[in-house]
Amino acid sequence: MEKIKINASQMFVLVVLFEMGSSILVGLGTGAKQDAWISILLGLGAGLLVFLVYYRLYLYYPDLPLTNYIQKIIGKWLGRMIGVLYIIYFCYVASRVLRDFGELLSTTVYTDTPLFIINSLMMLTIIYGIHKGIEVIARVGQLYFGIIYIMAIVGFSLIIFSGLIHMDYLKPILENGWKPVINTFLGQTITFPFGEMIVFTMFLPYIREPKKIKLVCLGGMILSGINIAITTVINIATIGTELFTRSNFPLLTTVGKIQLANFIERLDVLFMLYLVIGGFFKISLFTYAAVTGAADLFKFSSHRKLSYPIGLLILFASVIIASSYAEHITEGIVIVPIYLHWPFQIIIPITLLLIAFFRNRKKKSYTTTN
């Protein structure tokens, strides 16, 4: 583990930026249509419970990252195998998020620029940040946090003053009952973005104030969850349910409709800057988790030696994981949550917690009897 430590406020900022990252970009909860915001809030509630599993594991092994304490819980060889799978998982999710933002830029602004070039520029910046360390990334997050919130407040104010909000688009609530909401919650919003807090199991030992971890992470999740739900409500109330479910990037569609006083318009480029910033931090943290996990498992003295090869692996994976953006989205909605997110975010951590609980209880009973 690195000797560098980050404080609680920096961790709070990283949690918020990470959670809001690509979840603001794509249409989250579209399967529930106008009730998408309900499925997001349900996902937030369940995500908080899932994080408590991660937090409890951290309390058992406060000085170790996930890839290390897995070996303590289930044994060296099996633990290493699962640790390698987690590294692959972090790389894969990082490549998916990188593809999201590459597609955003290549289909809106840089229409004549190849996807690989756009992704390369983003990845090189991320590799540089990882090379400098988690403390530098956290400080950059603090710098951008206020800027992002100012931009968000200004944007939402302009949407309201432009008279674009139609609350009738949110009705009828629960038109098709709870089934679509629950299906969307179980198939999407519990794992994306809230279950992705699994990546922070690699960063919790870095915090300088361990007693504040629970409050900081849960607070960051709640704030980002409320922000995502509000954004979804505004998207639906502005562009309607049909366009919300069909649009690749609903927020950009919403912002593109701003027109105030005949001269304030075409602000979608400004908000793309906000989305790219969020994407940078999400990809950075997933990549950093993969790099530090690999350094831990394979006993590298410094994670810096692995930042370039793993970064390049993620870059190439982002281009080849899907032949088109439609295929990429289909994989992300249908395949990834069930076969990747649920096992790595929920099933494996709960199993590890149960094993750790019984192991530690046996140790306590043994020490008390002796």
Secondary structure by P-SEA (a helix, b strand, c coil): cccccccaaaaaaaaaaaaaccccccccccccccaaaaaaaaaaaaaaaaaaaaaaaaaacccccccaaaaaacccaaaaaaaaaaaaaaaaaaaaaaaaaaaaaaacccccccaaaaaaaaaaaaaaaaaacaaaaaaaaaaaaaaaaaaaaaaaaaaaaacccccccccccccccaaaaaaaaaaccccccccccccccccccccccccaaaaaaaaaaaaaaaaaaaaaaaaaaaccaaaaaacccaaaaaaaacccccccccaaaaaaaaaaaaaaaaaaaaaaaaaaaaaaaacccccccaaaaaaaaaaaaaacccccaaaaaaaaccccccccccccccaaaaaaaaaaaaaaaaaaaaaaac
